[in-house]
Amino acid sequence: MLGIARRAGLIVLGTRAVRSALQKGKVHLLILAKDASENALARLGSEGRNVPLIRLSTREVLGKAVGRGEVVVAGIIDGDLATKLSLDNEAQIKHHGNSGAERDSKRQVT
């Protein structure tokens, strides 16, 4: 699903592109690889603090999901897709436990 969304222009990838979209108020959901550095979120700037966040597997798995190499961060810029991904993530957590995707414990995913 993420690969199709990327080709449709519903996702921005990488710190610079995500930060730019955050500054414009376009990001509805952040997806961050679990193996991202501690500074990955800080590099997105203060705007990233107010956006729901899902931590997903590794940067390699996230990259494959969007049809690229390693990806540390992705920003979902479509509200409907962000809602769908959030709901799917919550369902996965409830059904399977925490086996690959998780909601950031410091943030509310809506």
C-alpha positions in Angstrom: 0.0 0.0 0.0 2.8 2.4 0.8 4.5 1.9 -2.6 1.3 2.8 -4.4 0.7 5.8 -2.2 4.3 7.0 -2.9 3.7 6.7 -6.6 0.4 8.6 -6.2 2.3 11.4 -4.4 0.6 10.8 -1.0 3.9 10.3 0.9 7.1 12.3 1.2 10.3 10.5 2.1 13.5 11.5 3.9 14.3 14.1 6.5 14.4 17.1 4.2 11.2 16.4 2.3 9.3 15.5 5.5 10.6 18.6 7.3 9.5 20.8 4.4 6.1 19.2 4.3 5.8 19.6 8.1 6.6 23.3 7.9 3.8 23.7 5.4 1.4 21.8 7.6 0.9 19.0 5.1 1.9 16.0 7.2 -0.9 14.0 8.9 1.1 11.1 10.1 4.8 10.3 10.5 6.3 6.8 10.0 9.7 6.3 11.6 11.9 3.2 11.4 12.4 1.7 14.8 16.2 1.6 14.1 16.3 5.3 13.4 18.8 7.3 15.5 17.8 9.2 18.6 18.1 12.5 16.7 15.9 11.5 13.8 12.8 13.1 15.2 14.7 16.2 16.4 15.9 16.8 12.9 12.3 17.2 11.7 11.9 20.3 13.8 9.3 21.4 16.3 6.5 20.9 13.8 7.0 17.1 14.0 6.0 17.1 17.7 2.4 17.7 17.0 1.9 15.0 14.4 0.9 11.4 15.2 3.8 8.9 14.9 4.0 5.2 14.1 7.3 3.3 14.5 7.7 0.6 11.9 10.2 -2.2 11.7 13.5 -1.2 10.3 14.7 1.4 7.7 15.3 -1.5 5.3 11.7 -2.8 5.6 10.3 0.8 5.4 12.3 1.4 2.3 11.1 -1.8 0.6 7.5 -0.9 1.5 7.8 2.3 -0.5 9.9 0.9 -3.3 13.2 2.5 -2.3 16.4 1.7 -0.5 16.6 2.4 3.2 14.1 5.0 4.5 14.3 6.4 8.0 11.2 8.6 7.9 8.1 9.0 5.8 5.4 11.6 6.0 1.9 10.8 5.0 0.4 13.9 3.4 -3.1 12.5 2.7 -5.5 12.6 5.6 -7.6 9.6 4.5 -4.5 7.5 4.1 -3.1 8.6 7.4 -6.4 7.6 9.1 -6.4 4.2 7.4 -2.8 3.5 8.4 -3.4 4.6 12.0 -6.4 2.3 12.3 -4.6 -0.6 10.6 -1.7 -0.1 13.0 -4.0 -0.1 16.1 -5.7 -3.2 14.9 -2.3 -5.0 14.4 -1.2 -4.0 17.8 -4.4 -5.3 19.4 -4.4 -8.5 17.4 -0.7 -9.5 17.3 0.8 -7.6 20.0 3.8 -5.4 19.2 5.3 -7.4 16.3 6.6 -4.9 13.8 4.6 -1.6 14.2 3.8 0.4 17.3 2.4 3.7 18.3 4.9 6.0 19.9 4.1 5.9 23.6 4.5 9.6 24.0 2.0 10.5 21.2 -1.6 9.9 20.5 -2.4 8.4 17.1 -5.7 9.7 15.8 
